Amino acid sequence: MLRHFASVVVCLGGLVACTLPKYVVSDVTRHHSLPVTPSGQTFAIFAIDDEQETSLAFKGYAQIVSDYLSSVGLTPSSSEDVSPDLAVTLNYSVDGPSPDFRARSTSFTVGFGHYSHRNHFGSYYRHPNGDMYGNTKQVYTRRVDLDIYDGGSYGGDSPNRVFEGDALSLGTNGQLEPVMPYILRALFIDFPGASGSTKTIRVEIPPEAEAAMTGTYAARSGR
């Protein structure tokens, strides 16, 4: 226990280089009437935005969704001419930037002076009274919507929706591409999940992918 505490103090003090895990944080909300265990129903994925429908980025994201749906027991439709059991729609957007955000925190002592750390939006500096204030940054909201309909009703006047999910992720970078795989992963953790629930889900970023994550909202863990 003492050794663990000592190593944390050393990391905080900056005496050695300490690499902490980084995460993409998403607030995920899901409502559904799906069974807990799917039984091999077929599915096809559609865009609801005309520009996204023709984009190569959408095709890549749709493949990620297809892989996740296959991993939980569903089956990709083998032909566009055959009506799938389930119609899956995928949509994504970025809103912002928001007005400037200013972080504020309180410094603490670890035995050899005050420790000033970085938050997700800027670097703190220490005020003489011990408080720390952050640089102002503009924040973007990245949103992903995933809905599933009964295939026979999709495209009709009253489509029967059997799953609706959305994930919201904040970041100082308005680019969606670097974080999209991690947001989609959050949507499928414990899929389909408890209906009517909202959870904050952290998906760890592999170290080799960190270079692409500059400017994104990646939470740091002290463990």
N, C-alpha and C positions, 0 to 999 in steps of 0.2 A: 504494500500500500504506500509506504513512504517512498519507495523507488519510483512508483507510478506518479506520485505527486511531484517528486523532484524533476522528472522528465517533462511534466507539463509546465512547471515553472521555467525550466530551461528554454522550452519552446516559446513561451510567452515573452521571456526576456530577450529573445533574439540572439542568444549566445551561440546557437547552432542552427543550421538550416533545417527547418521542420516542414514537411509537406503534409498538409491536411487534406482529407477527401473533399471534393467539391460536388455540388449537386445542382440539378435543375429542379426548381420547386414549382409545383402546379397545384392549384385548387381544383379538384375533380368532383363534379356532381353527376349522379346517374339516377335515372328513373327507368323502370322497365317492368315487363311482364314475362320475361324470358325464364325458362327453366334453369335451375342451377347448373345442370349438366346438359349441354346441347347434344342432340342425337343424330348428327350427320346431315342436317339440312344444307341445301345448296345456297350459295349467295353470290351476288354480283355487286360491284362497287360503282357508284355513280357520283358525278360532280353536280352541284346545284348552281355553280357559277360558270358561265360560258367561257370566260377566260381561263379559269382553272381547268376546265374540261380538256382543253387543247394543250395544256402546258406539260412539259416533260417533268417538272417538279411534282405535279399532281400524280403522274403515273408512278413516280418513285414512292411517294407517300402512300398511294393506294396499295402498292406491293407490300409495304410494311404492314398496313392494316390487314391485308389478305393473309400474310404469314401469321399474324397474331390470331385471327379468326380460325385459321386452320389448326393452330396449336391447341385451341379449346374445343375442337371436335366438329367444326363446321367444314363444309366442302365447297371449294370454288366451283362456280358454274362452268361446265365444260363447253358450252356453246351459247352465243348471244341469242340464238334463235329459240332456245329453251327458256321458259320463264323460270327464274330461280325461286326457291322457297322464300328467300329473304333478299330484300333490296337494301343495300347499305349506302348512305350518303355521307360524304366527307366535305367539310368546308373549313376554311381557316382564314384568319385576318389579323392585322396588327393595327391597333389604335394608339394614337399619341403623336407627338410626345405630350405628356401631361405638363402642368405647371411645375416650376422648379420644386424639387424636394430637398428639404434640409434635415439631416439626421442630427440627433442629439443623444448623448449618452453620458454616463458617469465613469470616470477612470477609477481604477482600483490599484491597490498596492500588493505586490507579490514578494516583498521582503527586501527589494533593492531599488525601489523607486516606482514611479508611475508607469503603467503600461498603456501606450496609445496604440490602438489597432485600427484596421481598415474595416469599414462597413461595406455593404454591397453597392453603394452608390458613390462613394468617394472616400478620401482619406480624412481621418479625424486629426485635429490638433488639440492640444491640451490648454485649456484656459487656466490662468493662475489660481482660480478657486477650486480647481480639481475637475470641473466639468469638461467635456469634450464636445466639440461641434464639428459637423461634417460639411464638406463642400456641397454646394447645391448641384443637383443633377436632374435631368429630365428623364422620365420613366415612360416606357411603352408597355402596353398590355397586349400580349400574344394570346389569341383565342383559337381553339380547335373545337369544332362541333362534329359529333359522330352520331347519326341516327340510323335506326334499322326499322324497316317496314315489312309487313307481310307482303311477300312478292306478288301475290295475286291482286292485291289492292293498290299497289304502287302505280302511280300514274293516273289513277282514277280520281273521281270527285272527292272521295272520302278515304284517303289512304290510312291504313291501320298501322299506327306506329307502335312497335313493341319494345323499342329501346331508344332512349335519348341520353346522350352524355355530352358534357362539355368540360374543357380544361382551360384554366386561365393561368398564365405565367407572366410575371413582371420582369422587366429588364431594361437596362440603359441602352441596349442595342435594338434597333427596329428591325433587324434582319431575323426572319423566322427560320431560315434553313439550318443554322447551327444547332438550334434547340428542338426542332420538330421531332426528330427520332425519340428524344427523351420525353416530350409531352405525350406523344402517342403511346410510349411505354407506360406512362402514368395512367392513361385511360384504360389500359388492359390489365393492370395489376389487380388481381382478385376479380377478374371479369366473370359474370356481369356485376357482381357486388350487391350490396344491400340497396334496394330501391329507395329513393328519396334521401340518400345520404350525400353529404359533402365531406371530402377528406383532403387534407393537405398531404401531398405525396412527393417525396424527394427521390429522384433517380440519380444515382451517382454517375459522374462523368469519368470515363476512363482517362488515365493520365495522358495517353497519346492523343486524345481529342481536345485537350485543353487549349491548344494553340488556336483552334477555331472558335473558342468560347469567349474571346476577349470582348468585354463590354456587356456580357449577359449576366443575368441575375443567377449567380451560382452561390448557393449557401455554403458556408464553411462549417465543418464539424470539428469540435474539440476532442473527439475521441479517436 
